[in-house]
Amino acid sequence: MDDQGTWPVPLSAQDGTDARAFDRQMMDEIRSDPQALQEIGGVKGNVLIVLVPLLAAIAAVVLLLQWMRDGSWVWPAILAVVLIVAGVVWIGRLRAVMGQARQVLGQAATGSVGYGIGIIRELRIGGDAAGIDDDPADLATEEAPNASGADEFELSEDEDDDLSSVEVQLTLSVTPGRGKPFTAQLSQRYATVDALRLERGQHGPVRYLLRSPETTAAVDASLSPDAVQRLYRAAAMNG
């Protein structure tokens, strides 16, 4: 097992699939929040990002016309200086604005995302690689082979079947670090070996959107061990 709890880590959490899907959900929620959009749109310096290139373009046209009129090489030199200064100013303002936007976005995200400890209450293995709906722990006790093979978890000989992973539907009882406990149902893709190791009572960190925790909860494998320990302590105190 991993150090994020007592359960195996889903494949979708390891390869970033869950994180990307969760980030999309979070961005959709932020877009639906008028206050967050107003704060992001109000980042200082937005005007300069548009104004500096516009002024540089006007200055370039004027200087080129002057150079075409008298043919002096002073004007191209001035133009080069103007373009260099404009580029430096524009890049500097762009970096500053992006930094401010990330800070505002981070604050909005902090107010949208919650963390808690989830405990497996029920699980169901589904998909092409599994033909069972029961707890894999119960399956492990059935060592005698079935002659018909109809009810056994067995691998297909079809080479086109991907038997390395399987979809698992989980019902979790989640105790947040803050807020009321809730029950969440989610679907995660596990390596088949890890799916067979899942059992009721296993636990680990989850994250969710505060607005709809029951439908957005997902296993979180991105937290550091120290953050997980703090989350366990907070959930224990909240429970």
C-alpha positions as CSV (number, residue, x, y, z in Angstrom):
1,M,0.0,0.0,0.0
2,D,1.1,3.6,-0.4
3,D,1.8,6.2,2.2
4,Q,-1.3,8.2,1.4
5,G,-3.5,5.8,3.5
6,T,-4.3,2.1,3.5
7,W,-5.8,1.8,0.0
8,P,-4.0,1.3,-3.3
9,V,-3.7,4.4,-5.5
10,P,-5.9,4.4,-8.7
11,L,-4.2,4.5,-12.0
12,S,-6.2,7.6,-12.9
13,A,-4.6,9.3,-9.9
14,Q,-1.1,8.2,-10.8
15,D,-1.2,9.4,-14.4
16,G,-2.9,12.7,-13.7
17,T,-6.2,11.9,-15.3
18,D,-8.2,12.5,-12.1
19,A,-6.3,15.7,-11.4
20,R,-7.0,17.1,-14.9
21,A,-10.7,16.2,-14.7
22,F,-10.9,17.7,-11.2
23,D,-9.2,20.9,-12.4
24,R,-11.7,21.2,-15.2
25,Q,-14.5,20.9,-12.7
26,M,-12.9,23.5,-10.5
27,M,-12.5,25.9,-13.4
28,D,-16.1,25.4,-14.4
29,E,-17.1,26.3,-10.8
30,I,-14.9,29.4,-10.8
31,R,-16.3,30.5,-14.1
32,S,-19.8,30.3,-12.6
33,D,-18.7,32.5,-9.6
34,P,-19.2,36.2,-10.6
35,Q,-17.1,37.4,-7.7
36,A,-14.1,35.2,-8.7
37,L,-14.4,36.3,-12.3
38,Q,-14.5,40.0,-11.2
39,E,-11.3,39.5,-9.2
40,I,-9.5,37.8,-12.0
41,G,-10.6,40.4,-14.5
42,G,-9.6,43.2,-12.1
43,V,-5.9,42.3,-12.0
44,K,-3.9,45.4,-12.4
45,G,-1.8,45.9,-15.5
46,N,-4.2,44.4,-18.1
47,V,-4.4,47.8,-19.9
48,L,-0.7,48.1,-20.3
49,I,-0.5,44.7,-22.0
50,V,-2.6,46.1,-24.8
51,L,-1.5,49.7,-24.7
52,V,2.3,49.1,-24.9
53,P,2.2,47.2,-28.3
54,L,-0.3,49.7,-29.7
55,L,2.0,52.7,-28.8
56,A,5.0,50.8,-30.1
57,A,3.3,50.2,-33.4
58,I,2.3,53.9,-33.7
59,A,5.8,55.0,-32.9
60,A,7.2,52.5,-35.5
61,V,5.0,53.9,-38.2
62,V,5.9,57.5,-37.5
63,L,9.7,56.7,-37.3
64,L,9.5,54.7,-40.6
65,L,7.8,57.6,-42.3
66,Q,10.5,60.0,-41.0
67,W,13.2,57.6,-42.2
68,M,11.6,57.4,-45.7
69,R,11.3,61.2,-45.8
70,D,14.9,62.2,-45.1
71,G,16.8,58.8,-45.3
72,S,18.7,59.4,-42.0
73,W,19.8,56.3,-40.2
74,V,19.0,58.0,-36.9
75,W,15.3,57.0,-37.2
76,P,15.9,53.2,-37.6
77,A,18.2,53.4,-34.5
78,I,15.5,55.2,-32.5
79,L,13.0,52.6,-33.8
80,A,15.2,49.8,-32.6
81,V,15.5,51.4,-29.1
82,V,11.7,51.9,-29.0
83,L,10.9,48.3,-29.9
84,I,13.5,46.9,-27.4
85,V,12.1,49.1,-24.5
86,A,8.5,48.2,-25.5
87,G,9.3,44.5,-25.5
88,V,11.0,44.7,-22.1
89,V,8.1,46.6,-20.6
90,W,5.5,44.3,-22.2
91,I,7.2,41.1,-21.0
92,G,7.6,42.5,-17.5
93,R,4.0,43.5,-17.3
94,L,2.8,40.2,-18.7
95,R,4.8,38.3,-16.1
96,A,3.5,40.5,-13.3
97,V,-0.1,40.2,-14.5
98,M,0.2,36.4,-14.8
99,G,1.6,36.2,-11.3
100,Q,-1.3,38.3,-9.9
101,A,-3.8,36.2,-11.9
102,R,-2.3,33.0,-10.5
103,Q,-2.6,34.3,-7.0
104,V,-6.2,35.4,-7.4
105,L,-7.0,32.1,-9.1
106,G,-5.3,30.2,-6.3
107,Q,-7.4,32.1,-3.7
108,A,-10.5,31.3,-5.6
109,A,-9.6,27.6,-5.9
110,T,-8.8,27.4,-2.2
111,G,-12.3,28.6,-1.4
112,S,-13.8,26.0,-3.8
113,V,-11.9,22.8,-2.9
114,G,-12.2,20.7,0.3
115,Y,-10.2,17.7,1.6
116,G,-11.1,14.9,3.8
117,I,-10.5,11.2,4.7
118,G,-12.6,8.7,2.9
119,I,-13.4,5.2,4.2
120,I,-14.6,2.5,1.8
121,R,-18.1,1.3,2.8
122,E,-19.0,-0.5,-0.4
123,L,-17.2,-1.4,-3.6
124,R,-18.2,-2.9,-6.9
125,I,-15.8,-4.1,-9.6
126,G,-17.0,-3.7,-13.1
127,G,-15.8,-3.5,-16.7
128,D,-14.5,-6.1,-19.1
129,A,-11.8,-7.4,-16.8
130,A,-14.1,-8.4,-14.0
131,G,-17.2,-10.5,-13.8
132,I,-18.0,-9.9,-10.1
133,D,-20.0,-7.4,-8.2
134,D,-19.0,-8.5,-4.7
135,D,-16.3,-7.5,-2.3
136,P,-12.9,-8.8,-3.5
137,A,-12.1,-9.8,0.1
138,D,-14.9,-12.3,-0.1
139,L,-13.7,-13.6,-3.4
140,A,-10.3,-14.4,-1.9
141,T,-11.9,-17.0,0.4
142,E,-13.3,-18.9,-2.5
143,E,-10.2,-20.9,-3.5
144,A,-12.0,-23.9,-5.0
145,P,-12.4,-23.6,-8.8
146,N,-15.8,-23.6,-10.3
147,A,-16.1,-26.3,-12.9
148,S,-18.4,-24.2,-15.2
149,G,-16.3,-21.1,-14.8
150,A,-19.4,-19.0,-15.1
151,D,-19.1,-17.2,-11.8
152,E,-15.3,-17.0,-11.5
153,F,-13.1,-14.0,-12.0
154,E,-11.1,-15.3,-15.0
155,L,-9.1,-13.8,-17.7
156,S,-10.3,-13.9,-21.3
157,E,-8.0,-15.3,-23.9
158,D,-9.0,-12.6,-26.3
159,E,-5.8,-10.7,-27.1
160,D,-7.8,-7.5,-27.8
161,D,-9.0,-7.3,-24.1
162,D,-7.1,-5.1,-21.8
163,L,-6.9,-7.1,-18.6
164,S,-4.4,-4.9,-16.8
165,S,-6.9,-2.5,-15.3
166,V,-10.5,-2.4,-14.2
167,E,-13.1,0.2,-13.3
168,V,-14.2,0.1,-9.6
169,Q,-17.3,1.9,-8.2
170,L,-16.7,3.0,-4.6
171,T,-19.0,4.2,-1.9
172,L,-17.1,6.3,0.6
173,S,-17.9,7.7,3.9
174,V,-16.0,11.0,4.0
175,T,-15.0,13.0,7.1
176,P,-13.8,16.4,6.0
177,G,-11.1,18.4,7.7
178,R,-13.9,21.0,8.0
179,G,-17.6,20.7,7.6
180,K,-20.1,17.9,7.8
181,P,-19.4,14.3,6.9
182,F,-21.0,13.0,3.7
183,T,-21.3,9.9,1.6
184,A,-19.8,10.0,-1.9
185,Q,-20.0,7.6,-4.9
186,L,-17.2,7.6,-7.4
187,S,-15.6,5.5,-10.1
188,Q,-11.9,4.9,-10.3
189,R,-9.7,2.9,-12.6
190,Y,-7.3,0.5,-10.8
191,A,-4.7,-2.0,-11.8
192,T,-6.5,-5.3,-11.7
193,V,-4.1,-6.6,-9.0
194,D,-4.8,-3.5,-6.8
195,A,-8.5,-3.8,-7.4
196,L,-8.5,-7.2,-5.9
197,R,-6.7,-5.8,-2.8
198,L,-9.5,-3.3,-2.2
199,E,-11.8,-4.1,0.8
200,R,-14.2,-2.3,3.0
201,G,-12.7,-0.2,5.8
202,Q,-9.7,0.9,3.8
203,H,-9.2,4.7,3.9
204,G,-7.2,7.5,2.5
205,P,-7.4,11.2,1.5
206,V,-9.9,12.5,-1.0
207,R,-10.6,16.0,-2.4
208,Y,-13.9,17.4,-3.6
209,L,-15.6,20.7,-4.6
210,L,-17.3,22.3,-1.7
211,R,-20.4,23.1,-3.7
212,S,-21.2,19.5,-4.6
213,P,-18.9,17.1,-2.5
214,E,-21.1,14.0,-3.0
215,T,-20.6,14.0,-6.8
216,T,-17.1,15.4,-7.2
217,A,-15.1,13.5,-4.6
218,A,-12.0,11.7,-5.9
219,V,-9.1,9.8,-4.4
220,D,-6.2,12.3,-3.9
221,A,-2.6,11.1,-4.4
222,S,-1.0,14.5,-4.8
223,L,-0.7,15.4,-1.1
224,S,2.7,15.1,0.7
225,P,2.9,12.7,3.7
226,D,3.0,15.6,6.1
227,A,-0.1,17.1,4.5
228,V,-1.9,13.7,4.8
229,Q,-1.0,13.4,8.5
230,R,-2.4,16.9,9.1
231,L,-5.5,16.0,7.2
232,Y,-6.0,12.8,9.3
233,R,-5.6,14.9,12.5
234,A,-8.1,17.5,11.3
235,A,-10.6,14.8,10.2
236,A,-10.2,13.1,13.6
237,M,-10.9,16.3,15.4
238,N,-13.8,17.1,13.1
239,G,-15.3,13.6,13.5
